Amino acid sequence: MKNQMNKQKGFTLIELIIVIVILGILAVTAAPRFIDLQSDAKASTLDGVKAALQGASQLVYAKAAIAGVQGSATAELVDINGTDVSTINGYPNAIVITDFTDLAPFLELDGAEFDLAKTAPTDDNFEIFFEGKAETDNCFIRYTNAGANSSPLITVIATGC
């Protein structure tokens, strides 16, 4: 008669507990990295919008230069795609930009993804931020009118993304 020993198949309870603990530790250490990726993605999106806004501003400046109003410190109208765009020093005039329809002749942004706001109607700047966020969340782009012999100041504030 053969003496066969029963071989154990599967894992013991202690082995399963050890694996679960190790997976838990890995999840706790990896989760902050994945959460941080979301804020990095938002900051990168803002950088992309900034680049688009800079490029669009340069195109408006080129049209203003062709019209001979690139150095005007007073508001001048420049034709962009059949629409008059107000400029200061040849660049888009932030004073008259109140929503995305004012940006549309030279820059297309998804109004479902972003909001545009101004502190006061006569401000020489505006902010673009993510839909559902507030300016106080410190996750936005600020466009400030160009000064004499300078480009507009376009700043990304991403400390709160």
Phi and psi in radians as a Rosetta constraint file:
Dihedral C 1 N 2 CA 2 C 2 CIRCULARHARMONIC -1.488 0.35
Dihedral N 2 CA 2 C 2 N 3 CIRCULARHARMONIC 2.409 0.35
Dihedral C 2 N 3 CA 3 C 3 CIRCULARHARMONIC -1.752 0.35
Dihedral N 3 CA 3 C 3 N 4 CIRCULARHARMONIC 1.811 0.35
Dihedral C 3 N 4 CA 4 C 4 CIRCULARHARMONIC -1.808 0.35
Dihedral N 4 CA 4 C 4 N 5 CIRCULARHARMONIC 2.412 0.35
Dihedral C 4 N 5 CA 5 C 5 CIRCULARHARMONIC -1.668 0.35
Dihedral N 5 CA 5 C 5 N 6 CIRCULARHARMONIC 2.446 0.35
Dihedral C 5 N 6 CA 6 C 6 CIRCULARHARMONIC -1.263 0.35
Dihedral N 6 CA 6 C 6 N 7 CIRCULARHARMONIC 2.193 0.35
Dihedral C 6 N 7 CA 7 C 7 CIRCULARHARMONIC -1.558 0.35
Dihedral N 7 CA 7 C 7 N 8 CIRCULARHARMONIC 2.440 0.35
Dihedral C 7 N 8 CA 8 C 8 CIRCULARHARMONIC -1.376 0.35
Dihedral N 8 CA 8 C 8 N 9 CIRCULARHARMONIC 2.328 0.35
Dihedral C 8 N 9 CA 9 C 9 CIRCULARHARMONIC -2.046 0.35
Dihedral N 9 CA 9 C 9 N 10 CIRCULARHARMONIC 2.323 0.35
Dihedral C 9 N 10 CA 10 C 10 CIRCULARHARMONIC 1.773 0.35
Dihedral N 10 CA 10 C 10 N 11 CIRCULARHARMONIC -2.941 0.35
Dihedral C 10 N 11 CA 11 C 11 CIRCULARHARMONIC -1.919 0.35
Dihedral N 11 CA 11 C 11 N 12 CIRCULARHARMONIC 2.654 0.35
Dihedral C 11 N 12 CA 12 C 12 CIRCULARHARMONIC -1.448 0.35
Dihedral N 12 CA 12 C 12 N 13 CIRCULARHARMONIC 2.892 0.35
Dihedral C 12 N 13 CA 13 C 13 CIRCULARHARMONIC -1.079 0.35
Dihedral N 13 CA 13 C 13 N 14 CIRCULARHARMONIC -0.698 0.35
Dihedral C 13 N 14 CA 14 C 14 CIRCULARHARMONIC -1.148 0.35
Dihedral N 14 CA 14 C 14 N 15 CIRCULARHARMONIC -0.654 0.35
Dihedral C 14 N 15 CA 15 C 15 CIRCULARHARMONIC -1.130 0.35
Dihedral N 15 CA 15 C 15 N 16 CIRCULARHARMONIC -0.738 0.35
Dihedral C 15 N 16 CA 16 C 16 CIRCULARHARMONIC -1.106 0.35
Dihedral N 16 CA 16 C 16 N 17 CIRCULARHARMONIC -0.723 0.35
Dihedral C 16 N 17 CA 17 C 17 CIRCULARHARMONIC -1.119 0.35
Dihedral N 17 CA 17 C 17 N 18 CIRCULARHARMONIC -0.729 0.35
Dihedral C 17 N 18 CA 18 C 18 CIRCULARHARMONIC -1.092 0.35
Dihedral N 18 CA 18 C 18 N 19 CIRCULARHARMONIC -0.769 0.35
Dihedral C 18 N 19 CA 19 C 19 CIRCULARHARMONIC -1.108 0.35
Dihedral N 19 CA 19 C 19 N 20 CIRCULARHARMONIC -0.737 0.35
Dihedral C 19 N 20 CA 20 C 20 CIRCULARHARMONIC -1.115 0.35
Dihedral N 20 CA 20 C 20 N 21 CIRCULARHARMONIC -0.710 0.35
Dihedral C 20 N 21 CA 21 C 21 CIRCULARHARMONIC -1.122 0.35
Dihedral N 21 CA 21 C 21 N 22 CIRCULARHARMONIC -0.773 0.35
Dihedral C 21 N 22 CA 22 C 22 CIRCULARHARMONIC -1.091 0.35
Dihedral N 22 CA 22 C 22 N 23 CIRCULARHARMONIC -0.772 0.35
Dihedral C 22 N 23 CA 23 C 23 CIRCULARHARMONIC -1.095 0.35
Dihedral N 23 CA 23 C 23 N 24 CIRCULARHARMONIC -0.656 0.35
Dihedral C 23 N 24 CA 24 C 24 CIRCULARHARMONIC -1.107 0.35
Dihedral N 24 CA 24 C 24 N 25 CIRCULARHARMONIC -0.761 0.35
Dihedral C 24 N 25 CA 25 C 25 CIRCULARHARMONIC -1.110 0.35
Dihedral N 25 CA 25 C 25 N 26 CIRCULARHARMONIC -0.749 0.35
Dihedral C 25 N 26 CA 26 C 26 CIRCULARHARMONIC -1.091 0.35
Dihedral N 26 CA 26 C 26 N 27 CIRCULARHARMONIC -0.712 0.35
Dihedral C 26 N 27 CA 27 C 27 CIRCULARHARMONIC -1.127 0.35
Dihedral N 27 CA 27 C 27 N 28 CIRCULARHARMONIC -0.713 0.35
Dihedral C 27 N 28 CA 28 C 28 CIRCULARHARMONIC -1.160 0.35
Dihedral N 28 CA 28 C 28 N 29 CIRCULARHARMONIC -0.651 0.35
Dihedral C 28 N 29 CA 29 C 29 CIRCULARHARMONIC -1.369 0.35
Dihedral N 29 CA 29 C 29 N 30 CIRCULARHARMONIC -0.507 0.35
Dihedral C 29 N 30 CA 30 C 30 CIRCULARHARMONIC -1.520 0.35
Dihedral N 30 CA 30 C 30 N 31 CIRCULARHARMONIC -0.475 0.35
Dihedral C 30 N 31 CA 31 C 31 CIRCULARHARMONIC -1.005 0.35
Dihedral N 31 CA 31 C 31 N 32 CIRCULARHARMONIC -0.784 0.35
Dihedral C 31 N 32 CA 32 C 32 CIRCULARHARMONIC -1.061 0.35
Dihedral N 32 CA 32 C 32 N 33 CIRCULARHARMONIC -0.564 0.35
Dihedral C 32 N 33 CA 33 C 33 CIRCULARHARMONIC -1.163 0.35
Dihedral N 33 CA 33 C 33 N 34 CIRCULARHARMONIC -0.699 0.35
Dihedral C 33 N 34 CA 34 C 34 CIRCULARHARMONIC -1.237 0.35
Dihedral N 34 CA 34 C 34 N 35 CIRCULARHARMONIC -0.633 0.35
Dihedral C 34 N 35 CA 35 C 35 CIRCULARHARMONIC -1.150 0.35
Dihedral N 35 CA 35 C 35 N 36 CIRCULARHARMONIC -0.689 0.35
Dihedral C 35 N 36 CA 36 C 36 CIRCULARHARMONIC -1.160 0.35
Dihedral N 36 CA 36 C 36 N 37 CIRCULARHARMONIC -0.506 0.35
Dihedral C 36 N 37 CA 37 C 37 CIRCULARHARMONIC -1.083 0.35
Dihedral N 37 CA 37 C 37 N 38 CIRCULARHARMONIC -0.597 0.35
Dihedral C 37 N 38 CA 38 C 38 CIRCULARHARMONIC -1.131 0.35
Dihedral N 38 CA 38 C 38 N 39 CIRCULARHARMONIC -0.762 0.35
Dihedral C 38 N 39 CA 39 C 39 CIRCULARHARMONIC -1.198 0.35
Dihedral N 39 CA 39 C 39 N 40 CIRCULARHARMONIC -0.618 0.35
Dihedral C 39 N 40 CA 40 C 40 CIRCULARHARMONIC -1.116 0.35
Dihedral N 40 CA 40 C 40 N 41 CIRCULARHARMONIC -0.672 0.35
Dihedral C 40 N 41 CA 41 C 41 CIRCULARHARMONIC -1.126 0.35
Dihedral N 41 CA 41 C 41 N 42 CIRCULARHARMONIC -0.724 0.35
Dihedral C 41 N 42 CA 42 C 42 CIRCULARHARMONIC -1.134 0.35
Dihedral N 42 CA 42 C 42 N 43 CIRCULARHARMONIC -0.749 0.35
Dihedral C 42 N 43 CA 43 C 43 CIRCULARHARMONIC -1.095 0.35
Dihedral N 43 CA 43 C 43 N 44 CIRCULARHARMONIC -0.687 0.35
Dihedral C 43 N 44 CA 44 C 44 CIRCULARHARMONIC -1.161 0.35
Dihedral N 44 CA 44 C 44 N 45 CIRCULARHARMONIC -0.656 0.35
Dihedral C 44 N 45 CA 45 C 45 CIRCULARHARMONIC -1.090 0.35
Dihedral N 45 CA 45 C 45 N 46 CIRCULARHARMONIC -0.758 0.35
Dihedral C 45 N 46 CA 46 C 46 CIRCULARHARMONIC -1.092 0.35
Dihedral N 46 CA 46 C 46 N 47 CIRCULARHARMONIC -0.675 0.35
Dihedral C 46 N 47 CA 47 C 47 CIRCULARHARMONIC -1.086 0.35
Dihedral N 47 CA 47 C 47 N 48 CIRCULARHARMONIC -0.676 0.35
Dihedral C 47 N 48 CA 48 C 48 CIRCULARHARMONIC -1.148 0.35
Dihedral N 48 CA 48 C 48 N 49 CIRCULARHARMONIC -0.725 0.35
Dihedral C 48 N 49 CA 49 C 49 CIRCULARHARMONIC -1.144 0.35
Dihedral N 49 CA 49 C 49 N 50 CIRCULARHARMONIC -0.684 0.35
Dihedral C 49 N 50 CA 50 C 50 CIRCULARHARMONIC -1.035 0.35
Dihedral N 50 CA 50 C 50 N 51 CIRCULARHARMONIC -0.819 0.35
Dihedral C 50 N 51 CA 51 C 51 CIRCULARHARMONIC -1.074 0.35
Dihedral N 51 CA 51 C 51 N 52 CIRCULARHARMONIC -0.713 0.35
Dihedral C 51 N 52 CA 52 C 52 CIRCULARHARMONIC -1.127 0.35
Dihedral N 52 CA 52 C 52 N 53 CIRCULARHARMONIC -0.720 0.35
Dihedral C 52 N 53 CA 53 C 53 CIRCULARHARMONIC -1.152 0.35
Dihedral N 53 CA 53 C 53 N 54 CIRCULARHARMONIC -0.689 0.35
Dihedral C 53 N 54 CA 54 C 54 CIRCULARHARMONIC -1.117 0.35
Dihedral N 54 CA 54 C 54 N 55 CIRCULARHARMONIC -0.781 0.35
Dihedral C 54 N 55 CA 55 C 55 CIRCULARHARMONIC -1.100 0.35
Dihedral N 55 CA 55 C 55 N 56 CIRCULARHARMONIC -0.757 0.35
Dihedral C 55 N 56 CA 56 C 56 CIRCULARHARMONIC -1.128 0.35
Dihedral N 56 CA 56 C 56 N 57 CIRCULARHARMONIC -0.695 0.35
Dihedral C 56 N 57 CA 57 C 57 CIRCULARHARMONIC -1.098 0.35
Dihedral N 57 CA 57 C 57 N 58 CIRCULARHARMONIC -0.669 0.35
Dihedral C 57 N 58 CA 58 C 58 CIRCULARHARMONIC -1.148 0.35
Dihedral N 58 CA 58 C 58 N 59 CIRCULARHARMONIC -0.652 0.35
Dihedral C 58 N 59 CA 59 C 59 CIRCULARHARMONIC -1.165 0.35
Dihedral N 59 CA 59 C 59 N 60 CIRCULARHARMONIC -0.701 0.35
Dihedral C 59 N 60 CA 60 C 60 CIRCULARHARMONIC -1.104 0.35
Dihedral N 60 CA 60 C 60 N 61 CIRCULARHARMONIC -0.711 0.35
Dihedral C 60 N 61 CA 61 C 61 CIRCULARHARMONIC -1.079 0.35
Dihedral N 61 CA 61 C 61 N 62 CIRCULARHARMONIC -0.716 0.35
Dihedral C 61 N 62 CA 62 C 62 CIRCULARHARMONIC -1.070 0.35
Dihedral N 62 CA 62 C 62 N 63 CIRCULARHARMONIC -0.747 0.35
Dihedral C 62 N 63 CA 63 C 63 CIRCULARHARMONIC -1.126 0.35
Dihedral N 63 CA 63 C 63 N 64 CIRCULARHARMONIC -0.686 0.35
Dihedral C 63 N 64 CA 64 C 64 CIRCULARHARMONIC -1.142 0.35
Dihedral N 64 CA 64 C 64 N 65 CIRCULARHARMONIC -0.664 0.35
Dihedral C 64 N 65 CA 65 C 65 CIRCULARHARMONIC -1.138 0.35
Dihedral N 65 CA 65 C 65 N 66 CIRCULARHARMONIC -0.699 0.35
Dihedral C 65 N 66 CA 66 C 66 CIRCULARHARMONIC -1.091 0.35
Dihedral N 66 CA 66 C 66 N 67 CIRCULARHARMONIC -0.661 0.35
Dihedral C 66 N 67 CA 67 C 67 CIRCULARHARMONIC -1.401 0.35
Dihedral N 67 CA 67 C 67 N 68 CIRCULARHARMONIC -0.156 0.35
Dihedral C 67 N 68 CA 68 C 68 CIRCULARHARMONIC 1.389 0.35
Dihedral N 68 CA 68 C 68 N 69 CIRCULARHARMONIC 0.374 0.35
Dihedral C 68 N 69 CA 69 C 69 CIRCULARHARMONIC -2.049 0.35
Dihedral N 69 CA 69 C 69 N 70 CIRCULARHARMONIC 0.348 0.35
Dihedral C 69 N 70 CA 70 C 70 CIRCULARHARMONIC -1.177 0.35
Dihedral N 70 CA 70 C 70 N 71 CIRCULARHARMONIC -0.361 0.35
Dihedral C 70 N 71 CA 71 C 71 CIRCULARHARMONIC -1.858 0.35
Dihedral N 71 CA 71 C 71 N 72 CIRCULARHARMONIC 0.155 0.35
Dihedral C 71 N 72 CA 72 C 72 CIRCULARHARMONIC -1.350 0.35
Dihedral N 72 CA 72 C 72 N 73 CIRCULARHARMONIC 2.142 0.35
Dihedral C 72 N 73 CA 73 C 73 CIRCULARHARMONIC -1.413 0.35
Dihedral N 73 CA 73 C 73 N 74 CIRCULARHARMONIC -0.121 0.35
Dihedral C 73 N 74 CA 74 C 74 CIRCULARHARMONIC -1.778 0.35
Dihedral N 74 CA 74 C 74 N 75 CIRCULARHARMONIC 2.802 0.35
Dihedral C 74 N 75 CA 75 C 75 CIRCULARHARMONIC -1.131 0.35
Dihedral N 75 CA 75 C 75 N 76 CIRCULARHARMONIC 2.227 0.35
Dihedral C 75 N 76 CA 76 C 76 CIRCULARHARMONIC -2.197 0.35
Dihedral N 76 CA 76 C 76 N 77 CIRCULARHARMONIC 2.556 0.35
Dihedral C 76 N 77 CA 77 C 77 CIRCULARHARMONIC -1.676 0.35
Dihedral N 77 CA 77 C 77 N 78 CIRCULARHARMONIC 2.363 0.35
Dihedral C 77 N 78 CA 78 C 78 CIRCULARHARMONIC -2.211 0.35
Dihedral N 78 CA 78 C 78 N 79 CIRCULARHARMONIC 2.364 0.35
Dihedral C 78 N 79 CA 79 C 79 CIRCULARHARMONIC -1.386 0.35
Dihedral N 79 CA 79 C 79 N 80 CIRCULARHARMONIC 2.077 0.35
Dihedral C 79 N 80 CA 80 C 80 CIRCULARHARMONIC -2.156 0.35
Dihedral N 80 CA 80 C 80 N 81 CIRCULARHARMONIC 1.966 0.35
Dihedral C 80 N 81 CA 81 C 81 CIRCULARHARMONIC 0.924 0.35
Dihedral N 81 CA 81 C 81 N 82 CIRCULARHARMONIC 0.686 0.35
Dihedral C 81 N 82 CA 82 C 82 CIRCULARHARMONIC 1.444 0.35
Dihedral N 82 CA 82 C 82 N 83 CIRCULARHARMONIC 0.095 0.35
Dihedral C 82 N 83 CA 83 C 83 CIRCULARHARMONIC -2.127 0.35
Dihedral N 83 CA 83 C 83 N 84 CIRCULARHARMONIC 2.376 0.35
Dihedral C 83 N 84 CA 84 C 84 CIRCULARHARMONIC -1.340 0.35
Dihedral N 84 CA 84 C 84 N 85 CIRCULARHARMONIC 2.228 0.35
Dihedral C 84 N 85 CA 85 C 85 CIRCULARHARMONIC -2.014 0.35
Dihedral N 85 CA 85 C 85 N 86 CIRCULARHARMONIC 2.238 0.35
Dihedral C 85 N 86 CA 86 C 86 CIRCULARHARMONIC -1.316 0.35
Dihedral N 86 CA 86 C 86 N 87 CIRCULARHARMONIC 2.322 0.35
Dihedral C 86 N 87 CA 87 C 87 CIRCULARHARMONIC -2.198 0.35
Dihedral N 87 CA 87 C 87 N 88 CIRCULARHARMONIC 2.677 0.35
Dihedral C 87 N 88 CA 88 C 88 CIRCULARHARMONIC -2.231 0.35
Dihedral N 88 CA 88 C 88 N 89 CIRCULARHARMONIC 2.183 0.35
Dihedral C 88 N 89 CA 89 C 89 CIRCULARHARMONIC 0.964 0.35
Dihedral N 89 CA 89 C 89 N 90 CIRCULARHARMONIC 0.501 0.35
Dihedral C 89 N 90 CA 90 C 90 CIRCULARHARMONIC 1.560 0.35
Dihedral N 90 CA 90 C 90 N 91 CIRCULARHARMONIC -0.146 0.35
Dihedral C 90 N 91 CA 91 C 91 CIRCULARHARMONIC -1.909 0.35
Dihedral N 91 CA 91 C 91 N 92 CIRCULARHARMONIC 2.795 0.35
Dihedral C 91 N 92 CA 92 C 92 CIRCULARHARMONIC -0.920 0.35
Dihedral N 92 CA 92 C 92 N 93 CIRCULARHARMONIC 2.396 0.35
Dihedral C 92 N 93 CA 93 C 93 CIRCULARHARMONIC -1.543 0.35
Dihedral N 93 CA 93 C 93 N 94 CIRCULARHARMONIC 1.914 0.35
Dihedral C 93 N 94 CA 94 C 94 CIRCULARHARMONIC -1.157 0.35
Dihedral N 94 CA 94 C 94 N 95 CIRCULARHARMONIC -0.394 0.35
Dihedral C 94 N 95 CA 95 C 95 CIRCULARHARMONIC -1.070 0.35
Dihedral N 95 CA 95 C 95 N 96 CIRCULARHARMONIC -0.636 0.35
Dihedral C 95 N 96 CA 96 C 96 CIRCULARHARMONIC -1.654 0.35
Dihedral N 96 CA 96 C 96 N 97 CIRCULARHARMONIC -0.050 0.35
Dihedral C 96 N 97 CA 97 C 97 CIRCULARHARMONIC -1.538 0.35
Dihedral N 97 CA 97 C 97 N 98 CIRCULARHARMONIC 1.995 0.35
Dihedral C 97 N 98 CA 98 C 98 CIRCULARHARMONIC -2.075 0.35
Dihedral N 98 CA 98 C 98 N 99 CIRCULARHARMONIC -0.328 0.35
Dihedral C 98 N 99 CA 99 C 99 CIRCULARHARMONIC -2.742 0.35
Dihedral N 99 CA 99 C 99 N 100 CIRCULARHARMONIC -3.086 0.35
Dihedral C 99 N 100 CA 100 C 100 CIRCULARHARMONIC -1.199 0.35
Dihedral N 100 CA 100 C 100 N 101 CIRCULARHARMONIC -0.399 0.35
Dihedral C 100 N 101 CA 101 C 101 CIRCULARHARMONIC -1.160 0.35
Dihedral N 101 CA 101 C 101 N 102 CIRCULARHARMONIC -0.489 0.35
Dihedral C 101 N 102 CA 102 C 102 CIRCULARHARMONIC -1.297 0.35
Dihedral N 102 CA 102 C 102 N 103 CIRCULARHARMONIC -0.431 0.35
Dihedral C 102 N 103 CA 103 C 103 CIRCULARHARMONIC -1.502 0.35
Dihedral N 103 CA 103 C 103 N 104 CIRCULARHARMONIC -0.383 0.35
Dihedral C 103 N 104 CA 104 C 104 CIRCULARHARMONIC -0.940 0.35
Dihedral N 104 CA 104 C 104 N 105 CIRCULARHARMONIC -0.645 0.35
Dihedral C 104 N 105 CA 105 C 105 CIRCULARHARMONIC -1.082 0.35
Dihedral N 105 CA 105 C 105 N 106 CIRCULARHARMONIC -0.454 0.35
Dihedral C 105 N 106 CA 106 C 106 CIRCULARHARMONIC -2.203 0.35
Dihedral N 106 CA 106 C 106 N 107 CIRCULARHARMONIC -0.159 0.35
Dihedral C 106 N 107 CA 107 C 107 CIRCULARHARMONIC -2.653 0.35
Dihedral N 107 CA 107 C 107 N 108 CIRCULARHARMONIC 2.210 0.35
Dihedral C 107 N 108 CA 108 C 108 CIRCULARHARMONIC -1.823 0.35
Dihedral N 108 CA 108 C 108 N 109 CIRCULARHARMONIC 2.095 0.35
Dihedral C 108 N 109 CA 109 C 109 CIRCULARHARMONIC -2.179 0.35
Dihedral N 109 CA 109 C 109 N 110 CIRCULARHARMONIC 2.584 0.35
Dihedral C 109 N 110 CA 110 C 110 CIRCULARHARMONIC -1.332 0.35
Dihedral N 110 CA 110 C 110 N 111 CIRCULARHARMONIC 1.909 0.35
Dihedral C 110 N 111 CA 111 C 111 CIRCULARHARMONIC -1.149 0.35
Dihedral N 111 CA 111 C 111 N 112 CIRCULARHARMONIC -0.280 0.35
Dihedral C 111 N 112 CA 112 C 112 CIRCULARHARMONIC -1.392 0.35
Dihedral N 112 CA 112 C 112 N 113 CIRCULARHARMONIC -0.367 0.35
Dihedral C 112 N 113 CA 113 C 113 CIRCULARHARMONIC -1.760 0.35
Dihedral N 113 CA 113 C 113 N 114 CIRCULARHARMONIC -0.476 0.35
Dihedral C 113 N 114 CA 114 C 114 CIRCULARHARMONIC -2.213 0.35
Dihedral N 114 CA 114 C 114 N 115 CIRCULARHARMONIC 2.757 0.35
Dihedral C 114 N 115 CA 115 C 115 CIRCULARHARMONIC -2.100 0.35
Dihedral N 115 CA 115 C 115 N 116 CIRCULARHARMONIC 2.745 0.35
Dihedral C 115 N 116 CA 116 C 116 CIRCULARHARMONIC -2.212 0.35
Dihedral N 116 CA 116 C 116 N 117 CIRCULARHARMONIC 2.388 0.35
Dihedral C 116 N 117 CA 117 C 117 CIRCULARHARMONIC -2.540 0.35
Dihedral N 117 CA 117 C 117 N 118 CIRCULARHARMONIC 2.733 0.35
Dihedral C 117 N 118 CA 118 C 118 CIRCULARHARMONIC -2.276 0.35
Dihedral N 118 CA 118 C 118 N 119 CIRCULARHARMONIC 2.587 0.35
Dihedral C 118 N 119 CA 119 C 119 CIRCULARHARMONIC -1.235 0.35
Dihedral N 119 CA 119 C 119 N 120 CIRCULARHARMONIC -0.743 0.35
Dihedral C 119 N 120 CA 120 C 120 CIRCULARHARMONIC -2.494 0.35
Dihedral N 120 CA 120 C 120 N 121 CIRCULARHARMONIC 2.642 0.35
Dihedral C 120 N 121 CA 121 C 121 CIRCULARHARMONIC -1.022 0.35
Dihedral N 121 CA 121 C 121 N 122 CIRCULARHARMONIC -0.478 0.35
Dihedral C 121 N 122 CA 122 C 122 CIRCULARHARMONIC -1.679 0.35
Dihedral N 122 CA 122 C 122 N 123 CIRCULARHARMONIC 0.116 0.35
Dihedral C 122 N 123 CA 123 C 123 CIRCULARHARMONIC -1.085 0.35
Dihedral N 123 CA 123 C 123 N 124 CIRCULARHARMONIC 2.555 0.35
Dihedral C 123 N 124 CA 124 C 124 CIRCULARHARMONIC -1.610 0.35
Dihedral N 124 CA 124 C 124 N 125 CIRCULARHARMONIC 0.439 0.35
Dihedral C 124 N 125 CA 125 C 125 CIRCULARHARMONIC -2.585 0.35
Dihedral N 125 CA 125 C 125 N 126 CIRCULARHARMONIC 2.892 0.35
Dihedral C 125 N 126 CA 126 C 126 CIRCULARHARMONIC -2.563 0.35
Dihedral N 126 CA 126 C 126 N 127 CIRCULARHARMONIC 2.820 0.35
Dihedral C 126 N 127 CA 127 C 127 CIRCULARHARMONIC -2.088 0.35
Dihedral N 127 CA 127 C 127 N 128 CIRCULARHARMONIC 2.500 0.35
Dihedral C 127 N 128 CA 128 C 128 CIRCULARHARMONIC -2.045 0.35
Dihedral N 128 CA 128 C 128 N 129 CIRCULARHARMONIC 2.197 0.35
Dihedral C 128 N 129 CA 129 C 129 CIRCULARHARMONIC -2.464 0.35
Dihedral N 129 CA 129 C 129 N 130 CIRCULARHARMONIC 2.937 0.35
Dihedral C 129 N 130 CA 130 C 130 CIRCULARHARMONIC -1.198 0.35
Dihedral N 130 CA 130 C 130 N 131 CIRCULARHARMONIC 2.499 0.35
Dihedral C 130 N 131 CA 131 C 131 CIRCULARHARMONIC -0.946 0.35
Dihedral N 131 CA 131 C 131 N 132 CIRCULARHARMONIC 2.342 0.35
Dihedral C 131 N 132 CA 132 C 132 CIRCULARHARMONIC 1.515 0.35
Dihedral N 132 CA 132 C 132 N 133 CIRCULARHARMONIC -0.164 0.35
Dihedral C 132 N 133 CA 133 C 133 CIRCULARHARMONIC -1.707 0.35
Dihedral N 133 CA 133 C 133 N 134 CIRCULARHARMONIC 2.876 0.35
Dihedral C 133 N 134 CA 134 C 134 CIRCULARHARMONIC -2.002 0.35
Dihedral N 134 CA 134 C 134 N 135 CIRCULARHARMONIC 2.799 0.35
Dihedral C 134 N 135 CA 135 C 135 CIRCULARHARMONIC -1.043 0.35
Dihedral N 135 CA 135 C 135 N 136 CIRCULARHARMONIC -0.512 0.35
Dihedral C 135 N 136 CA 136 C 136 CIRCULARHARMONIC -1.262 0.35
Dihedral N 136 CA 136 C 136 N 137 CIRCULARHARMONIC -0.159 0.35
Dihedral C 136 N 137 CA 137 C 137 CIRCULARHARMONIC -1.346 0.35
Dihedral N 137 CA 137 C 137 N 138 CIRCULARHARMONIC -0.089 0.35
Dihedral C 137 N 138 CA 138 C 138 CIRCULARHARMONIC 0.965 0.35
Dihedral N 138 CA 138 C 138 N 139 CIRCULARHARMONIC 0.854 0.35
Dihedral C 138 N 139 CA 139 C 139 CIRCULARHARMONIC -2.525 0.35
Dihedral N 139 CA 139 C 139 N 140 CIRCULARHARMONIC 1.320 0.35
Dihedral C 139 N 140 CA 140 C 140 CIRCULARHARMONIC -2.744 0.35
Dihedral N 140 CA 140 C 140 N 141 CIRCULARHARMONIC 3.040 0.35
Dihedral C 140 N 141 CA 141 C 141 CIRCULARHARMONIC -1.999 0.35
Dihedral N 141 CA 141 C 141 N 142 CIRCULARHARMONIC 2.383 0.35
Dihedral C 141 N 142 CA 142 C 142 CIRCULARHARMONIC -2.023 0.35
Dihedral N 142 CA 142 C 142 N 143 CIRCULARHARMONIC 2.213 0.35
Dihedral C 142 N 143 CA 143 C 143 CIRCULARHARMONIC -1.857 0.35
Dihedral N 143 CA 143 C 143 N 144 CIRCULARHARMONIC 2.176 0.35
Dihedral C 143 N 144 CA 144 C 144 CIRCULARHARMONIC -2.096 0.35
Dihedral N 144 CA 144 C 144 N 145 CIRCULARHARMONIC 2.359 0.35
Dihedral C 144 N 145 CA 145 C 145 CIRCULARHARMONIC -0.850 0.35
Dihedral N 145 CA 145 C 145 N 146 CIRCULARHARMONIC 2.622 0.35
Dihedral C 145 N 146 CA 146 C 146 CIRCULARHARMONIC -1.223 0.35
Dihedral N 146 CA 146 C 146 N 147 CIRCULARHARMONIC 2.523 0.35
Dihedral C 146 N 147 CA 147 C 147 CIRCULARHARMONIC -1.618 0.35
Dihedral N 147 CA 147 C 147 N 148 CIRCULARHARMONIC -3.128 0.35
Dihedral C 147 N 148 CA 148 C 148 CIRCULARHARMONIC -1.076 0.35
Dihedral N 148 CA 148 C 148 N 149 CIRCULARHARMONIC 2.255 0.35
Dihedral C 148 N 149 CA 149 C 149 CIRCULARHARMONIC 1.023 0.35
Dihedral N 149 CA 149 C 149 N 150 CIRCULARHARMONIC 0.543 0.35
Dihedral C 149 N 150 CA 150 C 150 CIRCULARHARMONIC -2.522 0.35
Dihedral N 150 CA 150 C 150 N 151 CIRCULARHARMONIC 2.785 0.35
Dihedral C 150 N 151 CA 151 C 151 CIRCULARHARMONIC -1.411 0.35
Dihedral N 151 CA 151 C 151 N 152 CIRCULARHARMONIC 2.866 0.35
Dihedral C 151 N 152 CA 152 C 152 CIRCULARHARMONIC -1.137 0.35
Dihedral N 152 CA 152 C 152 N 153 CIRCULARHARMONIC 2.645 0.35
Dihedral C 152 N 153 CA 153 C 153 CIRCULARHARMONIC -1.584 0.35
Dihedral N 153 CA 153 C 153 N 154 CIRCULARHARMONIC 2.014 0.35
Dihedral C 153 N 154 CA 154 C 154 CIRCULARHARMONIC -2.055 0.35
Dihedral N 154 CA 154 C 154 N 155 CIRCULARHARMONIC 1.960 0.35
Dihedral C 154 N 155 CA 155 C 155 CIRCULARHARMONIC -2.085 0.35
Dihedral N 155 CA 155 C 155 N 156 CIRCULARHARMONIC 2.382 0.35
Dihedral C 155 N 156 CA 156 C 156 CIRCULARHARMONIC -1.722 0.35
Dihedral N 156 CA 156 C 156 N 157 CIRCULARHARMONIC 2.183 0.35
Dihedral C 156 N 157 CA 157 C 157 CIRCULARHARMONIC -1.908 0.35
Dihedral N 157 CA 157 C 157 N 158 CIRCULARHARMONIC 1.886 0.35
Dihedral C 157 N 158 CA 158 C 158 CIRCULARHARMONIC -2.173 0.35
Dihedral N 158 CA 158 C 158 N 159 CIRCULARHARMONIC 0.352 0.35
Dihedral C 158 N 159 CA 159 C 159 CIRCULARHARMONIC -1.245 0.35
Dihedral N 159 CA 159 C 159 N 160 CIRCULARHARMONIC -0.361 0.35
Dihedral C 159 N 160 CA 160 C 160 CIRCULARHARMONIC -1.872 0.35
Dihedral N 160 CA 160 C 160 N 161 CIRCULARHARMONIC 0.146 0.35
